[in-house]
Amino acid sequence: MDEDSPANRRFKLPLTALRSFEAAARHLSFKDAADELNVSATTISNQIRQLEREWRCALFIRKTRHVLLTDAGRSLAQVVGRAFDNIRGEIATHLPSPRQRVVLAAGPIFAARWLTPRLGRFHRKHPKIELVVAHGPRITGIEGMATPIAVDWGKGDWTGLDATHLLDVFYRPVASPAFLQAHGPFRKPGDMLKLPIIHQHDRSEWIAWMRLAGVADPRFRQDTIILDTNVVMQAALDGQGLALGNFPLIQPEIEAGRLVCPFDIELKPQRSYYLLTRPGARERAELRIVAEWIEAEAALS
């Protein structure tokens, strides 16, 4: 078969262009992506346009001073971002270092809102351990465990892994004060159905919360589904609608007055956050130290 035939071309990955796309999607800016990669904004724009031409789909909506991801762009950004994070994490495990390195995988909201604020304490207590935090995809069993230690969301029944319960969560509706001032107050939970509702991943959690609140057949008039929980919370902070807040991870936003709960009804999911380790992983002193530190921090939460 000809090396440049269509059948062969479709399997080639334009890695340079994908790297440019990943940076632009993360920054939502061609200029900031160009600064990060030490190239011109025109180079970033040209590479992304080439991707769009080859794949025959728009990845960005271009505004005067910024860009927005299309649905196709948002979906691709999640996959590409996760892939580059995995590559970084894998490379980090093999680089020589004077310190002991531990790669910990965690989901975006747990990493951003629970783990990151505590990293300073870890580094002060354990300066000889280099903790690398990688993006953590959902894990179903040991075959999906790319790192020796991870935090994941589930029921504690991961096949072939040691699982330690860390943190329970619950959901309450949240919105920005400006949004509630413009649309509230609400006399009953069903009043929220006519307003913009932001879903995380799918509609199941909002449906469950509405039924718990006495709305047997909830029908949403204006709703948006967003896959990343951090983006859901940012949309709520920006006044784009009502979201289900993940407590206690967003408690700082409540205490600061950036988000408000219109109702105190709590939906408690069946899943919780767990610390996962491969069998025997804690025999490595640095892994045991990281695991025990996370467990101790969770006990104080």
C-alpha positions as CSV (number, residue, x, y, z in Angstrom):
1,M,0.0,0.0,0.0
2,D,1.2,3.5,-0.8
3,E,2.8,5.1,2.3
4,D,0.8,8.3,1.7
5,S,-2.5,6.7,1.0
6,P,-5.6,7.9,2.9
7,A,-5.7,4.7,4.9
8,N,-2.3,5.4,6.3
9,R,-2.7,9.2,6.7
10,R,-5.6,8.9,9.0
11,F,-3.5,7.0,11.6
12,K,-0.8,9.7,11.7
13,L,-0.9,12.0,14.8
14,P,0.3,15.6,14.2
15,L,1.9,15.8,17.6
16,T,3.3,19.3,17.3
17,A,-0.1,20.7,16.3
18,L,-1.8,18.7,19.1
19,R,0.6,20.2,21.6
20,S,-0.3,23.6,20.3
21,F,-4.0,22.8,20.6
22,E,-3.6,21.4,24.1
23,A,-1.9,24.6,25.3
24,A,-4.4,26.9,23.5
25,A,-7.4,24.9,25.0
26,R,-5.9,25.1,28.5
27,H,-5.3,28.9,28.3
28,L,-8.2,29.7,26.0
29,S,-5.7,32.0,24.3
30,F,-3.5,31.5,21.3
31,K,-1.1,34.2,22.6
32,D,-0.7,32.6,26.0
33,A,-0.2,29.2,24.3
34,A,2.4,30.8,22.1
35,D,4.2,32.3,25.1
36,E,4.3,28.9,26.8
37,L,5.6,27.1,23.8
38,N,8.0,29.9,22.7
39,V,6.5,30.3,19.3
40,S,4.4,33.0,17.6
41,A,0.6,33.3,18.1
42,T,0.4,33.0,14.3
43,T,2.1,29.6,14.4
44,I,-0.4,28.4,17.0
45,S,-3.3,29.7,14.9
46,N,-2.0,28.1,11.7
47,Q,-1.4,24.7,13.3
48,I,-4.9,24.7,14.8
49,R,-6.5,25.7,11.4
50,Q,-4.6,22.9,9.8
51,L,-6.1,20.5,12.3
52,E,-9.5,21.9,11.6
53,R,-9.1,21.5,7.8
54,E,-7.8,18.0,8.1
55,W,-10.5,16.9,10.5
56,R,-13.2,19.0,8.9
57,C,-14.5,20.4,12.2
58,A,-14.2,23.6,14.1
59,L,-12.2,23.3,17.4
60,F,-12.4,27.0,18.5
61,I,-14.9,29.9,18.2
62,R,-12.6,32.9,17.6
63,K,-13.5,36.1,19.3
64,T,-11.8,39.5,19.1
65,R,-9.6,39.0,22.2
66,H,-10.0,35.4,23.1
67,V,-11.2,32.0,21.9
68,L,-13.8,29.5,23.1
69,L,-13.8,25.8,22.5
70,T,-16.5,24.2,20.4
71,D,-18.2,21.0,21.6
72,A,-15.7,19.0,19.4
73,G,-12.8,21.1,20.7
74,R,-13.9,20.6,24.4
75,S,-14.1,16.9,23.9
76,L,-10.7,16.7,22.2
77,A,-9.1,18.9,24.8
78,Q,-10.1,16.5,27.6
79,V,-8.6,13.5,25.8
80,V,-5.4,15.3,24.6
81,G,-4.9,17.1,28.0
82,R,-5.2,13.8,29.8
83,A,-2.8,12.1,27.4
84,F,-0.1,14.8,27.8
85,D,-0.6,14.7,31.6
86,N,0.0,10.9,31.5
87,I,3.1,11.3,29.4
88,R,4.5,14.0,31.8
89,G,3.8,11.8,34.8
90,E,5.4,8.7,33.2
91,I,8.5,10.6,32.2
92,A,8.7,12.1,35.7
93,T,8.9,8.7,37.2
94,H,12.1,7.9,35.2
95,L,14.0,11.2,35.4
96,P,17.0,11.1,37.8
97,S,16.4,13.2,40.9
98,P,18.3,13.8,44.1
99,R,14.9,13.4,45.9
100,Q,12.6,10.5,46.0
101,R,9.8,10.9,43.5
102,V,6.2,9.8,44.0
103,V,3.6,10.2,41.2
104,L,0.1,10.6,42.5
105,A,-2.9,10.5,40.2
106,A,-6.0,12.4,41.2
107,G,-9.1,13.8,39.5
108,P,-9.3,17.5,38.7
109,I,-11.6,18.8,41.4
110,F,-10.0,16.7,44.2
111,A,-6.5,17.8,43.1
112,A,-7.4,21.4,42.7
113,R,-9.6,22.0,45.7
114,W,-8.5,19.4,48.3
115,L,-4.9,18.4,47.5
116,T,-3.3,21.6,46.2
117,P,-4.1,23.8,49.2
118,R,-2.3,21.2,51.4
119,L,0.8,20.7,49.3
120,G,2.8,23.3,51.2
121,R,2.4,21.4,54.4
122,F,3.5,18.2,52.7
123,H,6.7,19.8,51.3
124,R,7.6,21.4,54.6
125,K,7.2,18.1,56.4
126,H,8.8,15.9,53.7
127,P,11.3,18.0,51.8
128,K,13.2,14.9,50.5
129,I,10.1,13.6,48.6
130,E,9.2,15.1,45.2
131,L,5.4,14.7,44.8
132,V,4.3,14.7,41.2
133,V,0.5,15.2,40.8
134,A,-0.8,13.8,37.5
135,H,-4.3,13.8,36.0
136,G,-6.2,10.7,37.2
137,P,-8.6,9.0,34.8
138,R,-11.3,6.9,36.4
139,I,-10.0,3.6,37.6
140,T,-11.9,0.3,37.4
141,G,-9.2,-2.1,38.6
142,I,-5.5,-2.7,38.8
143,E,-5.2,-2.8,35.0
144,G,-6.3,0.9,34.8
145,M,-3.8,2.0,37.5
146,A,-1.1,3.9,35.7
147,T,0.6,5.1,38.9
148,P,1.5,3.3,42.2
149,I,-0.9,5.6,44.2
150,A,-4.0,7.4,43.2
151,V,-7.2,9.0,44.6
152,D,-10.4,8.0,42.9
153,W,-14.2,8.3,43.3
154,G,-16.1,5.1,43.9
155,K,-17.6,2.5,46.3
156,G,-14.3,1.0,47.5
157,D,-14.5,-2.2,45.3
158,W,-11.6,-1.7,42.9
159,T,-10.4,-5.1,41.7
160,G,-6.8,-6.0,42.7
161,L,-6.1,-2.7,44.5
162,D,-5.9,-1.7,48.2
163,A,-8.5,1.0,48.9
164,T,-8.7,3.3,51.9
165,H,-11.7,5.5,52.5
166,L,-10.7,9.2,52.5
167,L,-13.7,11.6,52.2
168,D,-17.4,11.6,52.0
169,V,-19.1,14.3,50.0
170,F,-22.6,15.7,49.6
171,Y,-24.4,17.9,47.1
172,R,-26.3,21.1,47.5
173,P,-27.5,23.6,44.9
174,V,-25.2,26.6,44.7
175,A,-25.2,29.8,42.7
176,S,-23.5,33.2,42.7
177,P,-25.0,36.0,44.9
178,A,-25.6,38.0,41.7
179,F,-27.5,35.2,40.1
180,L,-29.7,34.7,43.1
181,Q,-30.3,38.4,43.4
182,A,-31.4,38.5,39.8
183,H,-33.6,35.3,39.8
184,G,-34.4,34.5,43.5
185,P,-35.5,34.0,46.1
186,F,-37.1,30.6,45.6
187,R,-40.1,29.5,47.6
188,K,-39.7,25.9,46.8
189,P,-37.1,23.7,44.9
190,G,-39.2,23.3,41.8
191,D,-39.0,27.1,41.2
192,M,-35.4,26.5,40.1
193,L,-36.4,24.4,37.1
194,K,-37.3,27.4,35.0
195,L,-33.7,28.8,35.4
196,P,-30.4,27.8,33.8
197,I,-29.2,24.5,35.4
198,I,-25.6,23.3,35.0
199,H,-25.1,19.5,35.1
200,Q,-21.8,17.7,35.8
201,H,-21.4,14.9,33.3
202,D,-25.1,14.1,33.0
203,R,-28.5,15.0,34.5
204,S,-28.7,12.1,37.0
205,E,-27.5,14.0,40.1
206,W,-29.8,17.0,39.6
207,I,-32.7,14.6,39.0
208,A,-31.9,12.7,42.2
209,W,-31.6,16.0,44.2
210,M,-35.0,17.3,42.8
211,R,-36.7,14.0,43.7
212,L,-35.2,14.1,47.2
213,A,-36.5,17.7,47.5
214,G,-40.0,16.5,46.5
215,V,-40.1,17.2,42.8
216,A,-41.2,13.8,41.4
217,D,-40.8,14.5,37.7
218,P,-38.2,17.3,37.2
219,R,-38.1,18.9,33.7
220,F,-35.3,21.3,33.1
221,R,-36.1,24.2,30.7
222,Q,-32.6,25.6,30.3
223,D,-29.7,23.2,31.1
224,T,-26.1,22.7,30.1
225,I,-24.0,19.6,30.6
226,I,-20.3,20.1,31.4
227,L,-17.9,17.2,32.0
228,D,-15.2,18.8,34.2
229,T,-16.4,19.6,37.7
230,N,-14.0,22.5,38.0
231,V,-15.6,24.0,34.9
232,V,-19.1,23.4,36.4
233,M,-18.1,25.4,39.5
234,Q,-16.5,28.2,37.5
235,A,-19.7,28.5,35.5
236,A,-21.6,28.8,38.8
237,L,-19.2,31.4,40.1
238,D,-19.5,33.4,36.8
239,G,-23.3,33.5,37.3
240,Q,-24.2,31.2,34.4
241,G,-26.7,29.1,36.4
242,L,-27.4,26.8,39.3
243,A,-25.0,23.9,39.9
244,L,-24.8,21.1,42.5
245,G,-21.9,22.0,44.7
246,N,-19.5,19.3,45.8
247,F,-19.1,19.7,49.6
248,P,-16.8,20.0,51.4
249,L,-14.6,20.7,48.4
250,I,-16.3,24.0,47.6
251,Q,-16.8,25.1,51.2
252,P,-14.2,27.9,50.9
253,E,-16.3,29.5,48.2
254,I,-19.3,29.4,50.5
255,E,-17.4,30.9,53.4
256,A,-16.0,33.6,51.2
257,G,-19.5,34.5,50.0
258,R,-18.7,33.7,46.3
259,L,-21.4,31.0,46.2
260,V,-24.7,30.7,48.1
261,C,-26.9,27.7,48.8
262,P,-30.6,28.5,48.2
263,F,-31.6,25.3,49.9
264,D,-29.9,23.1,52.6
265,I,-31.3,19.8,51.3
266,E,-28.3,17.5,50.9
267,L,-27.9,14.6,48.4
268,K,-25.5,12.0,49.6
269,P,-24.1,9.9,46.8
270,Q,-23.2,6.2,47.2
271,R,-19.6,6.9,46.2
272,S,-16.8,8.5,48.2
273,Y,-13.1,9.4,47.6
274,Y,-10.7,6.6,48.2
275,L,-6.9,6.3,48.3
276,L,-5.8,3.5,46.0
277,T,-2.4,1.7,46.1
278,R,-1.1,-1.2,44.2
279,P,-0.6,-4.3,46.5
280,G,2.8,-4.0,48.2
281,A,3.3,-0.4,47.1
282,R,3.6,0.8,50.7
283,E,6.7,-1.3,51.2
284,R,8.5,1.7,49.5
285,A,9.1,4.2,52.2
286,E,8.3,7.3,50.1
287,L,5.0,5.8,49.0
288,R,4.0,4.9,52.5
289,I,4.8,8.4,53.7
290,V,2.6,10.0,51.0
291,A,-0.2,7.5,51.6
292,E,-0.1,8.1,55.4
293,W,0.1,11.8,55.0
294,I,-3.0,11.9,52.7
295,E,-4.9,9.7,55.2
296,A,-4.0,11.9,58.1
297,E,-5.1,15.0,56.2
298,A,-8.4,13.4,55.3
299,A,-9.0,12.5,58.9
300,L,-8.7,16.2,59.8
301,S,-11.1,17.3,57.0
